Amino acid sequence: MVGSVNRKERNKMKDVENKVRAIIAKHYRINEDDIKNDSSFITDFDGDSLDIIELVLIIEDEYGIEVPEEVAEELDTVQKVYDYINSLNV
């Protein structure tokens, strides 16, 4: 039973990663293979603060969530987005 919970959790995290990676690739018009967990939206994808706001809005719509402004300001890397969504258990 414990193993199945861990497997479920790993599958959920992988699903979040795949979905967010696809959203980022489409939003920044880049190849998914160019997206690394430590990629910065500003330095690696030549984005700006407006790009990040737009990305957060897309993620909010996709997951049916509302990201508080103070959290959104901290979501500057791909990994931080993964971690935030996984922390919500959506």
N, C-alpha and C positions, 0 to 999 in steps of 0.2 A: 504494500500500500504506500509506504513512504517513497519507494522508487518511482511509483506512478505519479505522485505529486511532483517530485522533482522533474520528471520527464515532461509533465504538463507545463510546469513553469518554464522549463527550457524551451519548449515548443512555442509558448506564448511570447517569450522574449525574442525568439527568432522571427516569429510572425511580425512583431512590432518593428524589428530591425529591417525586415524586407519591405514592409509597407512604408516606413519612414524614408528608407533609401530611395524607393520609387518616387515618393513625393518630392524629395530634395532634387533628384535627377531631373524631374520634369520642371520644377520651379526654376532651377538654375541652368537648365538646358545643358546638362553635362551627362556623361556616361556613368552609369551606376558603378562601374569598376574604378572610377576615379574618386569615389567617396570612401574615405577611411574614417574609422571611429573618432580619431583625433582631429579630423578636418575642421578647420575654422570657416564659418560662413563668410567672414570678411576677408581674411588673408588668403585662404585657399580657393575660394569660389568667386573672388572679386565682388563680393556683395557689399551692401551698405545697411544701415539701420532700417531703412524702408523694406529692403528685401527680407530681413529677419521678421519684421512685423507681418508682412504678407505671408511668409512661411508659417508663422504661428497661427494666423487666421485660418489657413488651409488645414493645419493640423487640428485646430479646434473643431472645424466643420467635419473633418474626417472621423474624429473620435467622439464627437458630441460632448466636448468638454469646454471649459472656460479656463484659460491660463491667466492667472493674476499678473498684472503688469510687472510687479517686482520679480516674479519668476521668469517671465518672458525676457526681461533684460539680461538674465543670466544664461539663457540658452544660446550660447555662442559657438558651440561645437556640436557635431553630430552625436557624440556619446552623451552629452548632457540632455539632448532631446530624447534619446533612447531611455536614459535613466529616469527622466521625469515621467514619461508615459508609463513605463513599467511600474513606477511607484504608485500610480493611480489605480492599478488593477482594473483597467478598462478592457 
